[in-house]
Amino acid sequence: MPATKNIVKKPAKKVARAKKVTLDDVWAAIRETQEAHKETEKAIKETQKQVDKTSKTVEETQKQVDKATQAVGKLGNRLGDMAEHLLTPNLIEQFKKYGFNFGRMGANVRMEDNVNEIYAEIDAMLENGTQTMAVEVKVNLKTTDIDNHIERMEKIRKYADMHGDKRQFYGAVAGTVVTKEVELYAIRHGFYVIKPSGEDVTIVPPVSQKIFW
């Protein structure tokens, strides 16, 4: 008979029993969660304080910027008023050299037509029965000011046509500071250029006199 093999039985593995969760364990877990929640709330409050502090700083900074902007604006207005005072008082006599005989000059003249949406403001307007000279005054005259005055002259002409004003309209620009480049740009676009000369002003005529019909 064949020899029988001895079968060795391996001992069964012991299954680890799950730890029994007690009520104390549950309370401990709840307390940990509550502590974590408190820490989170504390962190949120600190963050909010920093945000509020930053917002307050930004608000204060904005106030200072607004004050500075207002101050600069007021200074700009004062400089503009000074420029007008320095450059415009003797213009009627000065323009006689170029054949103009203006009888009056107005300051800060407004042309407004809400129906046709036309609005133009002129720093100085010299006038007689057949001619007008619209003068734009700047502290530091720039080429962009020339471009803006061209648009202004077109509005003035349009306003005049709609209100039966058939006079000839001429344009001039004035500045306490006028570079040669800006001067050339202005006279090439048909404008007279008014600039300081000692205690008075001098007027540079345009390359080709332009009437803004």
C-alpha positions as CSV (number, residue, x, y, z in Angstrom):
1,M,0.0,0.0,0.0
2,P,1.3,3.4,-0.8
3,A,2.5,5.3,2.2
4,T,0.0,7.8,3.4
5,K,1.2,11.4,3.7
6,N,0.8,13.1,7.0
7,I,-1.3,16.2,6.4
8,V,-0.2,19.0,8.6
9,K,-2.9,21.5,9.3
10,K,-1.8,25.2,9.5
11,P,-3.2,27.0,12.4
12,A,-5.9,29.5,11.4
13,K,-5.0,33.2,11.4
14,K,-6.5,35.2,14.1
15,V,-8.8,37.9,12.9
16,A,-8.1,41.2,14.6
17,R,-11.1,42.4,16.3
18,A,-12.1,46.0,15.7
19,K,-11.6,48.3,18.6
20,K,-14.8,49.1,20.3
21,V,-15.7,52.8,19.9
22,T,-16.8,54.1,23.3
23,L,-18.8,57.2,24.1
24,D,-15.6,58.8,25.3
25,D,-14.0,58.3,21.9
26,V,-17.0,60.0,20.3
27,W,-16.8,63.0,22.6
28,A,-13.1,63.2,22.1
29,A,-13.6,63.4,18.3
30,I,-16.3,66.0,18.7
31,R,-14.0,68.1,21.0
32,E,-11.2,67.9,18.4
33,T,-13.6,69.0,15.7
34,Q,-14.8,71.9,17.8
35,E,-11.2,73.0,18.5
36,A,-10.4,72.8,14.8
37,H,-13.5,74.8,14.0
38,K,-12.5,77.5,16.6
39,E,-9.0,77.7,15.1
40,T,-10.5,78.1,11.7
41,E,-12.9,80.9,12.9
42,K,-10.0,82.6,14.6
43,A,-8.0,82.5,11.4
44,I,-10.9,83.9,9.4
45,K,-11.4,86.7,11.9
46,E,-7.7,87.6,11.7
47,T,-7.9,87.6,7.9
48,Q,-11.0,89.8,8.0
49,K,-9.1,92.2,10.3
50,Q,-6.3,92.4,7.8
51,V,-8.7,92.9,4.9
52,D,-10.5,95.7,6.8
53,K,-7.2,97.3,7.7
54,T,-6.1,97.1,4.1
55,S,-9.4,98.5,2.9
56,K,-9.1,101.4,5.3
57,T,-5.6,102.1,4.1
58,V,-6.8,102.0,0.5
59,E,-9.7,104.3,1.3
60,E,-7.4,106.7,3.1
61,T,-4.9,106.6,0.2
62,Q,-7.8,107.2,-2.3
63,K,-8.8,110.3,-0.2
64,Q,-5.3,111.6,-0.4
65,V,-5.2,111.0,-4.1
66,D,-8.5,112.8,-4.6
67,K,-7.3,115.7,-2.6
68,A,-4.1,115.9,-4.6
69,T,-6.0,115.6,-7.8
70,Q,-8.3,118.5,-6.8
71,A,-5.3,120.6,-5.8
72,V,-3.6,119.9,-9.1
73,G,-6.9,120.7,-10.9
74,K,-7.2,124.0,-9.0
75,L,-3.6,124.9,-9.8
76,G,-4.2,124.1,-13.4
77,N,-7.2,126.4,-13.5
78,R,-5.2,129.2,-11.8
79,L,-2.4,128.7,-14.3
80,G,-4.9,128.8,-17.2
81,D,-6.4,132.0,-15.8
82,M,-2.9,133.5,-15.5
83,A,-2.1,132.5,-19.1
84,E,-5.3,134.1,-20.4
85,H,-4.6,137.3,-18.4
86,L,-1.0,137.5,-19.7
87,L,-1.7,136.6,-23.4
88,T,-5.0,138.2,-24.3
89,P,-5.3,141.8,-23.0
90,N,-3.8,143.6,-26.0
91,L,-4.9,141.3,-28.8
92,I,-7.3,143.8,-30.5
93,E,-4.4,146.2,-31.1
94,Q,-2.0,143.4,-32.0
95,F,-4.3,142.0,-34.7
96,K,-4.6,145.4,-36.4
97,K,-1.1,144.6,-37.8
98,Y,-2.7,141.8,-39.8
99,G,-5.6,143.8,-41.2
100,F,-8.2,142.9,-38.5
101,N,-10.3,145.6,-36.9
102,F,-12.1,143.9,-34.0
103,G,-14.4,146.1,-31.9
104,R,-14.7,143.8,-28.8
105,M,-13.3,140.7,-27.1
106,G,-15.2,138.3,-24.9
107,A,-13.7,135.7,-22.5
108,N,-14.9,132.1,-22.0
109,V,-17.6,132.4,-24.7
110,R,-19.9,129.4,-24.9
111,M,-21.8,128.2,-27.9
112,E,-24.4,125.6,-26.9
113,D,-27.2,124.0,-29.0
114,N,-28.8,121.1,-27.2
115,V,-31.1,120.3,-30.0
116,N,-28.3,119.8,-32.5
117,E,-25.9,118.5,-29.9
118,I,-23.3,121.2,-30.4
119,Y,-21.2,122.6,-27.6
120,A,-18.0,124.7,-27.8
121,E,-16.2,126.9,-25.3
122,I,-13.8,129.6,-26.5
123,D,-11.2,131.1,-24.2
124,A,-11.2,134.4,-26.0
125,M,-13.4,135.6,-28.9
126,L,-12.5,138.8,-30.9
127,E,-15.4,140.1,-33.0
128,N,-16.7,142.7,-35.3
129,G,-19.7,142.7,-37.7
130,T,-18.0,140.6,-40.4
131,Q,-15.2,138.6,-38.7
132,T,-14.4,136.7,-35.5
133,M,-11.2,135.2,-34.1
134,A,-11.5,132.3,-31.8
135,V,-8.5,132.0,-29.5
136,E,-7.6,128.9,-27.5
137,V,-5.2,129.6,-24.6
138,K,-2.9,127.0,-23.0
139,V,-0.1,127.2,-20.5
140,N,2.0,124.7,-22.4
141,L,0.7,124.5,-26.0
142,K,0.9,121.1,-27.6
143,T,0.0,119.6,-31.0
144,T,-3.0,117.9,-29.6
145,D,-4.3,121.3,-28.6
146,I,-4.1,122.3,-32.2
147,D,-6.0,119.2,-33.3
148,N,-8.7,119.9,-30.6
149,H,-9.0,123.5,-31.8
150,I,-9.6,122.4,-35.4
151,E,-12.5,120.3,-34.1
152,R,-13.7,123.3,-32.0
153,M,-13.6,125.6,-35.1
154,E,-15.7,123.1,-37.0
155,K,-18.3,123.2,-34.2
156,I,-18.2,127.0,-34.1
157,R,-18.8,127.1,-37.8
158,K,-21.7,124.6,-37.6
159,Y,-23.3,126.5,-34.8
160,A,-22.9,129.8,-36.6
161,D,-24.5,128.4,-39.8
162,M,-27.5,127.0,-37.8
163,H,-28.1,130.4,-36.2
164,G,-27.7,132.6,-39.3
165,D,-24.2,133.9,-38.5
166,K,-22.5,134.4,-41.8
167,R,-19.3,136.1,-40.5
168,Q,-15.8,134.8,-41.4
169,F,-14.3,132.7,-38.6
170,Y,-10.6,132.6,-38.0
171,G,-8.6,130.7,-35.4
172,A,-5.7,131.4,-33.1
173,V,-3.8,129.5,-30.4
174,A,-1.9,131.0,-27.5
175,G,0.6,129.6,-25.0
176,T,3.0,130.8,-22.4
177,V,5.2,127.9,-23.6
178,V,5.3,127.3,-27.3
179,T,8.0,125.1,-28.9
180,K,9.1,125.7,-32.5
181,E,7.6,122.3,-33.5
182,V,4.2,123.2,-32.1
183,E,4.4,126.7,-33.6
184,L,5.1,125.2,-37.1
185,Y,2.3,122.7,-36.6
186,A,-0.2,125.4,-35.8
187,I,0.7,127.9,-38.6
188,R,0.6,125.1,-41.1
189,H,-3.0,124.3,-40.0
190,G,-4.0,127.9,-40.6
191,F,-3.8,129.3,-37.1
192,Y,-2.3,132.5,-35.8
193,V,0.1,131.7,-32.9
194,I,0.2,134.1,-29.9
195,K,3.2,133.8,-27.6
196,P,5.0,135.9,-25.0
197,S,7.6,138.5,-26.1
198,G,9.1,140.5,-23.3
199,E,6.4,142.4,-21.5
200,D,4.0,142.0,-24.4
201,V,3.0,139.2,-26.9
202,T,3.9,138.6,-30.5
203,I,1.6,137.1,-33.1
204,V,3.0,134.7,-35.7
205,P,0.7,134.5,-38.8
206,P,-0.2,131.2,-40.5
207,V,1.5,129.9,-43.5
208,S,-1.7,130.2,-45.4
209,Q,-4.5,132.1,-43.7
210,K,-7.5,129.9,-43.2
211,I,-11.1,130.9,-43.0
212,F,-13.2,128.3,-41.2
213,W,-16.4,128.7,-43.4
